[in-house]
């Protein structure tokens, strides 16, 4: 073959490998970045690796992911192999029926399996935690093992087992010493797929987990609101570990066979001992929550607290806080309705209204919350709770527009929300990929209430968004717009004030404004659920979290405005000087989201789907 032909064959392969591995290389590169940015490299640093090993939530997630994956792989491989061997000896009708049943979990959408398992565990009153996650992983991994092992079993000589037993082997010896060595490639392939499926799973794990048990996928997903660079470090460590395992798996058998002529027993025994230790530790993890003297189950948004404050509360009150995180109010509500028990939850205003309406929360004991004296009363006593019986403020803010001062003039800003339809910024806009927030923008631009229930006004907002999409070509983005705006990728971006505060802190060319037509002001707060068994501890936890010192630590860590006036004043002076996004505006045209009835919500959802489909 000529040299040019060889090069022509190599180039496509090289391009394919670059396409596959370049994102991983970029991620590993930025894990050594001093700054949090994923677009600007400011210098070499290993601090994110230190932060990763200091993050107990991440370390616990690593243990859960690895232990569940290994144990689920072991159990599902044994079950799958036994089932495959049994199927090969079964009658045709039984074989066909079992194979079709086995294909159901593989073909079934994962979200359906997740919801079904969640409902099942709730129905049998099985407390969600480590064991429910493990059982769920075994359940969805086993069919893949059967699918991989059965063809190998079917390809065996049917007389092989009979010949072994005629020569004096017992059925057990025939299975272990004759059949399994012949079908070992299928078993190994099935085990590897089972491990990969388990370690990588998010959807099923998310719905069946509880009691503070979270795997890596759940933790990373809940951190997506404000991507923590520790995640880059964790991903790089996982990548390196996988490469080491692959190298060991490739070369170790060759070395052992060359030295001993076979794989020595001590190697397999070490593997058995390791798995046994994992089972013991897993059992301890599963039942640990039941042995604590006082346990408080907290459900908060991801990356929404200084975790050292939570740890200090545990030490001071001699209790254990089972701290779980969610990515949205809707997913929080789904898990709550799915049977997960929590004591303290941190929802947003409209979700608090829903929880009160559905009688899922209890009144707070304000005598146990003396630190409330420092809270800003102007954001308390909302319409959804006029007497402020049920909730305690935690964070607050507005929705506005982040703009690039180099491209956007003061004259442009006079257009208010309609600046998002200014032809000057065609293709240069980030719209927030959220049904209610985007509809809010359109409704306010048209002079309507963002809580309108009138079909005519909702239809007008839909037409406004469709016209904007057709003429302005905006990019609908979520939290990925935060890092994009830090880099100045576009001139305009609809953004929450807390995110805007963080963005402006890193890019002096950016400004923030809220149109005079009005906007959304939002509040997130603590509520205590009706199922809480230790309401005294729950109220003490709320009081601890909103103290002057701890509220300051939270707001500096997260970047959102704290309702604690003393902590907010300190943060403005020391951490966010002159940052206009570190404020809250509650003018006559500003509103907070109301709880939507089913009919209005369905109308909003229908129109939003059409907007995104255009």
C-alpha positions, -999 to 999 in steps of 0.1 A, spaced: 0 0 0 14 34 -9 22 60 17 -5 84 5 -32 57 7 -22 49 42 -24 86 52 -58 89 36 -70 60 57 -54 73 89 -69 109 86 -106 99 91 -96 77 121 -76 105 136 -104 130 131 -129 107 147 -106 102 177 -101 139 181 -139 145 179 -144 118 207 -116 128 230 -111 165 226 -140 174 251 -124 151 277 -90 167 271 -105 202 275 -122 192 307 -90 178 322 -71 209 311 -95 232 329 -95 211 360 -61 227 366 -74 262 361 -71 288 389 -105 304 381 -139 288 379 -143 297 343 -145 270 316 -135 294 289 -106 315 303 -74 298 316 -59 320 343 -30 298 355 -21 263 367 -36 252 400 -45 220 418 -69 237 442 -100 221 427 -86 186 435 -81 197 471 -117 211 471 -129 178 457 -113 157 485 -126 182 510 -162 179 497 -179 152 518 -209 152 495 -187 143 465 -167 117 484 -199 100 497 -213 100 461 -181 83 449 -184 56 474 -221 51 467 -215 49 429 -186 25 431 -200 2 458 -235 0 442 -219 -6 407 -197 -34 419 -223 -52 441 -250 -48 414 -225 -61 388 -217 -91 409 -253 -100 418 -267 -94 383 -238 -114 367 -246 -144 389 -283 -141 383 -280 -135 346 -256 -164 341 -278 -188 360 -308 -177 341 -291 -180 307 -279 -215 315 -314 -225 327 -330 -210 296 -308 -231 273 -324 -262 289 -360 -250 290 -389 -258 267 -394 -235 237 -426 -218 251 -409 -210 285 -377 -199 267 -397 -176 243 -418 -161 272 -388 -154 294 -368 -138 266 -396 -114 258 -400 -105 295 -363 -100 297 -364 -76 267 -390 -54 283 -367 -35 308 -341 -30 279 -367 -16 255 -387 3 281 -378 40 284 -357 45 315 -380 72 329 -409 48 329 -388 22 348 -377 49 373 -413 60 380 -425 24 383 -397 15 408 -404 47 428 -441 39 431 -433 2 439 -410 10 468 -435 36 481 -463 11 478 -445 -16 499 -434 11 524 -397 4 517 -376 33 530 -357 48 501 -319 48 504 -289 27 496 -308 -6 494 -335 7 471 -308 21 448 -289 -12 449 -320 -33 442 -331 -11 414 -296 -13 398 -296 -51 401 -331 -52 385 -321 -32 354 -286 -47 350 -296 -84 350 -314 -83 316 -282 -70 299 -262 -99 314 -288 -124 302 -287 -109 267 -249 -112 266 -245 -147 282 -273 -166 265 -259 -166 229 -227 -181 243 -246 -208 262 -267 -216 232 -235 -220 211 -222 -247 234 -222 -284 224 -254 -297 241 -235 -330 249 -207 -312 268 -225 -311 302 -236 -347 299 -201 -359 290 -187 -341 321 -212 -358 344 -206 -392 327 -170 -387 337 -180 -382 374 -185 -345 377 -213 -332 399 -238 -307 384 -221 -279 404 -186 -290 391 -200 -292 356 -212 -256 358 -181 -242 374 -154 -261 357 -168 -269 323 -196 -246 313 -185 -213 328 -150 -214 313 -166 -219 279 -190 -190 283 -165 -167 301 -163 -141 273 -201 -136 274 -200 -133 312 -172 -108 312 -190 -87 285 -222 -88 305 -205 -78 337 -187 -49 320 -220 -36 305 -237 -40 339 -210 -21 357 -211 7 331 -249 9 332 -249 11 370 -220 35 374 -234 59 348 -271 57 358 -289 89 367 -326 87 360 -335 56 379 -311 64 407 -327 99 411 -361 85 417 -353 56 440 -327 73 462 -333 89 495 -321 94 530 -291 114 518 -279 86 495 -267 101 461 -244 88 434 -221 108 413 -246 114 386 -272 129 410 -246 152 427 -232 164 394 -267 171 380 -278 190 410 -246 211 409 -253 221 373 -270 253 384 -235 267 393 -210 242 378 -184 236 405 -148 231 391 -144 202 416 -166 183 391 -139 188 364 -114 174 389 -136 145 398 -142 136 362 -105 137 355 -98 114 384 -124 90 371 -109 91 337 -74 83 350 -88 55 372 -105 39 341 -73 42 321 -54 25 349 -80 -3 351 -79 -8 314 -41 -10 314 -41 -35 343 -68 -56 326 -48 -56 294 -13 -64 307 -18 -81 341 -32 -114 327 -2 -115 303 22 -109 332 6 -135 355 4 -162 328 40 -156 319 51 -159 356 27 -185 370 12 -201 339 -23 -192 352 -40 -166 374 -30 -174 410 -56 -181 436 -44 -152 458 -55 -127 431 -91 -141 430 -92 -143 468 -82 -106 470 -111 -98 447 -135 -118 469 -122 -101 501 -126 -67 485 -162 -74 474 -170 -87 509 -157 -55 525 -178 -35 501 -209 -54 511 -202 -49 548 -196 -11 543 -227 -9 521 -248 -25 548 -234 0 573 -242 29 550 -277 17 544 -286 14 581 -265 42 595 -294 67 594 -315 45 617 -289 44 645 -283 82 648 -298 98 680 -313 128 661 -317 129 623 -329 158 602 -337 154 566 -331 185 545 -340 190 508 -324 220 492 -314 231 457 -280 221 445 -251 244 452 -274 265 474 -256 265 508 -222 266 525 -220 230 535 -196 238 563 -225 256 580 -245 224 578 -216 204 592 -212 229 621 -249 226 629 -244 188 632 -216 193 656 -233 219 677 -266 200 680 -251 165 682 -273 153 653 -270 140 617 -283 161 588 -293 140 558 -288 166 531 -302 160 496 -304 184 467 -327 189 438 -324 208 405 -359 224 403 -390 229 423 -409 205 401 -384 176 406 -385 183 444 -423 181 444 -422 148 424 -399 132 449 -420 145 478 -451 130 462 -432 98 454 -430 89 491 -397 105 501 -398 119 536 -381 152 543 -382 175 574 -371 208 560 -375 219 523 -363 250 505 -388 257 477 -396 289 458 -426 312 463 -451 296 439 -442 261 452 -445 272 488 -480 284 478 -488 249 464 -474 231 495 -496 253 517 -526 248 495 -522 210 496 -517 210 534 -482 195 532 -464 219 555 -469 230 591 -467 264 608 -432 274 620 -425 280 657 -412 315 655 -402 314 692 -375 289 682 -363 313 653 -351 344 672 -326 352 643 -357 362 623 -352 397 638 -325 404 612 -347 395 582 -360 421 557 -397 424 565 -404 440 531 -401 406 514 -420 387 541 -458 384 544 -463 375 507 -498 370 493 -494 332 494 -488 334 532 -501 368 544 -492 361 581 -459 344 573 -469 314 593 -454 287 571 -421 299 556 -389 317 565 -370 336 538 -336 322 527 -326 339 494 -343 364 471 -338 384 439 -352 394 405 -351 385 369 -334 411 346 -312 415 316 -274 412 316 -260 433 289 -226 440 273 -218 477 279 -196 478 248 -225 469 225 -256 481 244 -262 519 249 -284 536 275 -308 545 247 -312 509 238 -321 501 275 -351 525 273 -369 499 252 -373 478 283 -381 442 276 -386 451 239 -349 455 236 -351 417 231 -368 425 198 -344 452 187 -330 441 152 -296 455 163 -292 424 185 -304 397 161 -287 364 169 -270 381 199 -295 372 226 -298 345 253 -334 338 264 -339 319 295 -350 284 286 -379 284 311 -416 283 304 -427 308 331 -397 331 329 -399 335 291 -437 340 292 -432 365 320 -409 385 297 -435 386 270 -464 394 293 -445 423 309 -434 436 275 -471 437 266 -482 454 298 -499 423 313 -496 406 346 -472 377 346 -498 358 367 -527 364 342 -552 336 337 -568 352 307 -564 331 275 -564 361 253 -534 377 271 -515 344 273 -521 339 235 -507 375 230 -475 365 249 -472 334 228 -474 355 196 -447 379 211 -423 350 217 -429 334 183 -423 368 166 -392 373 186 -379 338 177 -386 342 140 -371 377 137 -343 377 164 -331 341 163 -324 341 201 -305 312 217 -326 295 244 -302 285 272 -302 274 308 -275 278 333 -249 273 306 -255 310 297 -237 320 330 -203 310 318 -210 321 283 -218 356 294 -187 357 316 -168 353 283 -190 379 266 -204 355 240 -236 376 234 -248 411 241 -280 404 260 -291 376 283 -322 371 305 -308 361 339 -316 358 376 -300 386 396 -279 361 417 -263 347 386 -259 381 372 -241 391 403 -216 363 398 -212 370 361 -206 408 366 -181 400 394 -159 383 367 -165 406 337 -164 444 342 -179 449 307 -213 436 318 -242 455 333 -276 445 347 -310 462 344 -346 455 352 -372 471 328 -397 496 341 -426 475 328 -419 452 358 -403 419 364 -404 388 386 -392 392 422 -387 358 437 -382 344 472 -370 310 483 -376 299 519 -376 272 545 -407 252 552 -413 223 576 -432 193 562 -461 177 579 -443 144 582 -414 160 602 -410 140 634 -387 165 652 -402 199 645 -381 215 673 -348 205 656 -362 216 622 -370 251 636 -336 252 653 -320 243 619 -338 272 602 -328 296 630 -291 285 626 -291 289 589 -304 325 589 -281 338 617 -261 369 607 -228 349 605 -242 319 587 -264 339 563 -232 358 553 -214 326 546 -242 313 525 -246 345 504 -209 347 497 -208 310 487 -238 312 465 -239 348 453 -276 353 457 -290 381 480 -298 371 515 -328 386 533 -307 389 564 -301 427 564 -269 425 585 -253 398 564 -264 415 531 -248 448 542 -216 430 551 -215 412 517 -222 444 498 -193 461 515 -167 432 514 -176 410 486 -200 427 461 -191 464 462 -210 484 437 -226 453 421 -261 464 413 -273 429 408 -269 422 445 -302 439 453 -339 432 451 -365 455 436 -402 452 446 -419 481 427 -456 485 418 -451 467 385 -430 438 399 -447 405 409 -439 372 423 -452 340 407 -485 328 419 -495 291 421 -511 282 387 -543 262 384 -541 231 362 -559 248 333 -536 278 332 -505 256 336 -516 234 307 -522 265 285 -487 279 293 -471 245 287 -489 241 254 -478 275 241 -443 271 253 -439 238 235 -451 255 203 -426 283 208 -397 258 212 -410 238 182 -409 267 158 
